[in-house]
Amino acid sequence: MSVAIKFNLNEGLYLKEPQDSKLGRSIIQYSINLIDEFGFEAFTFKKLAQEINSTEASIYRYFENKHLLLLYLVNWYWEWVTYLININTLNIDDPHKNLKIIIHCFVFAAKENPNVDYVNESKLHSIAQSEGIKAYHTKNVDQENSKGFFSSYKNMINAISKVISEVNPDFKYPYALATNLFKMSNNSIYFAKHLPSLTEISIDHEAEEEVENMLNYFIEKLLY
């Protein structure tokens, strides 16, 4: 097994770090498969235990509940996108090029990485599109935020907002733009698949390229 990438996620998300054991990695792998196939509401630890030939009690040794497991997966995704951005903008000093690269990373984060064999990035990307909002649109969001559960998201947005400010120092809303570019990269594909009247993006064509073009269009109109 080759595991070249490990992200250090907030320790409050888990009881035992799943990346460090075979069972833990199976929990990550098969929870992604099940949530992608059936949705978060229908996902249970009982179903997951059956899938990995283990017990619910063994899963509870890693995660207190399925909400924290979802948060863990979404945090892994945020770290994955940040990793892609950092790798692809390395040694590039032009903020205009960097912003285009960032948008490309947003849209094409679904590309699978063979160096992490227990995470299907394509399925995780799909979960981020369809289920990710459920990780923080909750009654406990303020309490969880105080524990740093969204630091990966905020750090990513903070880094992108700095690039936006480098492109146009006079732009008043770099954080809002960074957040909305990321959300649009996910929502546009989701809407195209399920609520097509909410977007001009067509899933019948090269949807990812179309989303990338759309985001770059907004950037050009807002910042240049």
C-alpha positions in Angstrom: 0.0 0.0 0.0 1.3 3.4 -0.9 0.0 6.3 1.1 1.9 9.4 0.3 -0.5 12.0 1.6 -1.8 12.4 5.1 -3.6 15.5 6.2 -3.5 16.7 9.8 -7.1 17.4 10.6 -8.6 18.9 13.8 -8.3 16.3 16.6 -11.8 17.2 17.8 -13.3 15.6 14.7 -12.4 12.1 15.7 -11.7 9.9 18.8 -9.0 7.9 17.0 -7.2 9.1 13.9 -8.5 6.8 11.1 -5.7 7.5 8.7 -3.3 5.6 11.0 -4.8 2.2 10.9 -6.2 -0.3 8.3 -9.6 -0.3 9.9 -9.7 3.5 10.1 -8.8 3.8 6.4 -11.5 1.3 5.6 -14.0 3.4 7.5 -13.0 6.4 5.4 -13.0 4.5 2.1 -16.4 2.8 2.6 -18.1 5.7 4.2 -17.3 7.7 1.1 -18.7 4.9 -1.1 -21.9 4.6 1.0 -22.6 8.3 1.4 -22.0 8.9 -2.3 -24.3 6.0 -3.3 -27.2 6.4 -0.8 -26.8 10.0 0.7 -26.0 11.2 4.1 -29.5 10.8 5.6 -29.6 7.1 4.7 -26.1 6.4 5.8 -25.7 4.7 9.2 -22.8 3.2 11.1 -24.7 -0.1 11.0 -24.5 -0.2 7.2 -20.9 0.9 7.3 -20.1 -1.9 9.8 -21.7 -4.5 7.5 -19.7 -3.1 4.5 -16.3 -3.4 6.3 -17.2 -6.7 8.0 -16.7 -5.1 11.4 -19.0 -3.9 14.3 -20.7 -0.6 15.0 -18.7 -0.4 18.3 -15.4 -0.4 16.3 -16.6 2.5 14.3 -17.6 4.4 17.4 -14.1 4.1 18.6 -13.1 6.4 15.8 -16.1 8.7 15.5 -18.6 9.8 18.0 -21.4 10.1 15.4 -22.0 10.3 11.7 -22.1 14.1 11.7 -18.5 14.2 12.8 -17.6 11.6 10.3 -19.1 13.8 7.6 -17.2 16.8 8.9 -14.0 14.7 8.8 -14.6 13.8 5.2 -15.4 17.3 4.2 -12.3 18.6 6.0 -10.2 16.1 4.1 -11.7 17.4 0.9 -10.9 21.0 1.8 -7.3 20.0 2.6 -7.2 18.1 -0.7 -8.2 21.2 -2.7 -5.7 23.3 -0.7 -3.0 20.7 -1.5 -3.8 20.9 -5.2 -3.7 24.7 -5.1 -0.3 24.7 -3.3 1.3 22.2 -5.6 0.1 23.8 -8.8 0.9 27.4 -7.9 4.3 26.5 -6.5 7.0 29.0 -7.8 4.4 31.0 -9.7 4.6 34.6 -8.7 1.9 36.0 -11.1 -1.3 36.4 -9.1 -3.4 36.4 -12.3 -2.1 33.0 -13.3 -2.5 31.7 -9.7 -6.1 32.7 -9.6 -6.8 30.8 -12.8 -5.0 27.8 -11.4 -7.1 28.1 -8.2 -10.3 28.0 -10.2 -9.1 25.0 -12.2 -8.3 23.2 -8.9 -11.8 24.0 -7.6 -13.4 22.5 -10.7 -11.2 19.5 -11.2 -10.6 18.4 -7.6 -12.5 15.2 -8.6 -9.4 13.8 -10.3 -8.4 10.7 -8.5 -5.0 10.4 -6.8 -3.5 6.9 -6.8 -1.2 7.8 -3.9 -4.2 7.8 -1.5 -5.8 4.4 -2.3 -8.4 4.7 0.5 -9.9 8.0 -0.8 -11.8 8.1 -4.1 -11.5 11.8 -4.8 -14.2 11.7 -7.5 -16.8 10.3 -5.0 -15.6 12.7 -2.3 -15.9 15.6 -4.7 -19.5 14.4 -5.3 -20.2 14.3 -1.6 -18.8 17.9 -1.2 -21.2 19.0 -3.9 -24.3 17.3 -2.6 -23.7 16.8 1.2 -21.0 19.3 2.1 -23.3 22.1 3.2 -24.8 19.8 5.8 -21.5 19.8 7.6 -21.9 23.4 8.7 -25.5 24.4 8.2 -26.4 23.1 11.6 -27.6 24.5 14.9 -24.2 23.7 16.4 -22.1 25.6 13.8 -21.0 28.3 16.2 -19.9 25.8 18.9 -18.1 23.7 16.3 -16.5 26.8 14.8 -15.1 27.7 18.2 -13.5 24.3 18.3 -11.7 24.9 15.0 -13.7 22.4 13.0 -13.8 24.7 10.0 -10.2 25.9 10.1 -9.3 24.0 6.9 -12.1 25.7 5.0 -11.2 29.1 6.5 -7.5 28.7 5.8 -8.2 27.9 2.2 -10.5 30.9 1.7 -8.0 33.2 3.5 -5.2 32.1 1.1 -7.4 32.6 -2.0 -8.6 36.0 -0.8 -5.0 37.1 -0.6 -4.5 36.2 -4.2 -7.6 38.1 -5.2 -6.3 41.1 -3.3 -3.0 40.8 -5.2 -4.9 40.8 -8.5 -6.9 43.9 -7.5 -5.9 45.6 -4.2 -9.0 47.9 -4.5 -11.5 45.1 -4.6 -13.7 45.4 -1.5 -14.9 41.8 -1.0 -12.0 39.3 -1.5 -13.2 36.9 1.2 -16.8 36.9 -0.1 -15.5 36.4 -3.7 -13.2 33.5 -2.7 -16.0 31.8 -0.8 -18.5 32.2 -3.6 -16.1 31.0 -6.3 -15.6 27.8 -4.3 -19.3 27.3 -3.7 -20.2 28.0 -7.3 -17.6 25.5 -8.5 -19.6 22.8 -6.6 -23.1 24.2 -6.8 -23.1 24.7 -10.6 -22.5 21.0 -11.3 -25.0 20.0 -8.7 -27.7 22.3 -10.1 -26.9 21.1 -13.6 -27.6 17.5 -12.5 -30.6 18.1 -10.3 -32.0 21.6 -10.6 -31.1 22.7 -14.2 -33.3 25.7 -14.2 -31.0 27.4 -11.7 -27.9 27.5 -14.0 -26.9 27.8 -17.6 -24.4 25.0 -17.2 -25.5 21.9 -19.1 -24.5 18.5 -17.8 -24.9 17.1 -21.3 -21.8 18.9 -22.5 -18.3 19.5 -21.0 -19.8 20.7 -17.7 -16.5 21.1 -15.8 -14.9 23.2 -18.6 -18.0 25.3 -18.8 -18.0 26.0 -15.1 -14.3 26.9 -15.3 -15.1 29.3 -18.1 -18.0 30.8 -16.2 -15.9 31.4 -13.0 -13.1 33.0 -15.1 -15.7 35.2 -16.7 -16.9 36.5 -13.3 -13.3 37.1 -12.3 -12.6 39.2 -15.4 -15.8 41.2 -14.9 -15.2 41.8 -11.2 -11.5 42.3 -10.9 -10.2 43.7 -14.2 
